[in-house]
Amino acid sequence: MKSLGRLEGRLFAKDGRLHMVVDADRTSDLARVSCRIDEQQKIFEMSLGEVTRRISAGADVALDGLAEEKKSRLVRKPDGWFFPAREGLQGPFNSSEEAERHLEQHILGVQSRI
């Protein structure tokens, strides 16, 4: 199985819903995609070609000021970088870039559950 990591975690819209690529497999030419339908998380398979087309078509998708929110939420402490979340302070991370990546994953995870 050869994964296409560059597609994993990417978002696109289909049928008025936000979808996220969970993983992509070059061997089977399929991606597992997640979305919420009727208040339930659904995971289904989609061809890599369709996923790639949809991601390309929505390349300018921006989620609720994500870039601004990430920068303003980072906190530097003597033992590393952190960000606050409902679950408590998350970290420490070795750099602001690493903290920002984890914060982005956290925000996308929360938004995909809404």
N, C-alpha and C positions, 0 to 999 in steps of 0.2 A: 504494500500500500504506500503510495507516494502522496504525501500531504501537500497541499498548496496553501501554506501558512499565510501568504499575503492576502488571501480571501477571508480567512477566519476572523471573526469579530466585525466584519464590514456590515454596514446597514444599507437597506434599500426599501423603497415603498412598493407595495403591490396590493391592489384592490383596497386602497385606502388604509392599509395597515403597515406598520413598521416591522420589517423582517431583519433578522440577524443571522449571518452565516456561522454555524456552530463549528463545522469542519468541512473540508473539501478533499476529495480523493481523486487523484489523476487516473489511477488504474481503472476505477469503475466509471469515471467521468460524471460523478455525482457529488452534490454537496448536501449536507444536512442543514436545514434552515429552521429557525425558530420564530414563532410569532404567537400573539395572543388572539384567540378567537372565542367569543362567548365567555369571556372571563377565565379561560383556561389556556395554559401554555401548550402549544402544539409544536411538534417537531416532525418535519417531513422531508423527503428527498426532492431535489430539483437538479436538472442538468447543469453542468458547469457553464455551458454556453449561455443559458438563460440567466444564471446568476451574474455572470460577467457583464452581460448586456444591461441588466437592471442596475448594477452598481455603477457602470459607466454613465448610464442615463441620469443617475441621481448624484453625480460626483459633487455637486454643490450643496448637498443636504447638510444643514447645520442644526444641531440640537440645542435649543434654549440657551444660547450664549455660553456654550460649553467652554470655549477657550477662556473667556473672561472669568468664569466661575472657578476654573481650575487654578489660575494664577492667584486669585484673591484668597483661596482657602488654604494654601500651603503655609505651614508654620515651621520655622526653624528653631530647634532646641539644641542644647549642648550634645545630646546623643543622636541627633539626626533630624531628618525631615519628617513631618507628620501632616495629616489632614483630618479635620473633625468629620464625623459621620454620626448618624442616629445611634449606631451601635457603639459609639465611643471613639476616642482618638485612634487613628490607624497609623501604624508605623512601628519603629523607625525605618526610614529609607535612607540609603547612602547619599543620595543627591536629590536636588529639586526635580530633575528630569525623571528619575525613577518614581518619586512621589507623585508627580503629575500623571505618569502612565497608569499607576495604580488607582489614582483618583478618577481618571477617565473610565477605566474598567468598572469601577464602583458605580459611577453615575449611569453608565450605559446599562449595567445590570439592574439598577433600581428602576430606570425608565422602562426597561423591557418587561418588568413585572407590573407596571401600572395598567 
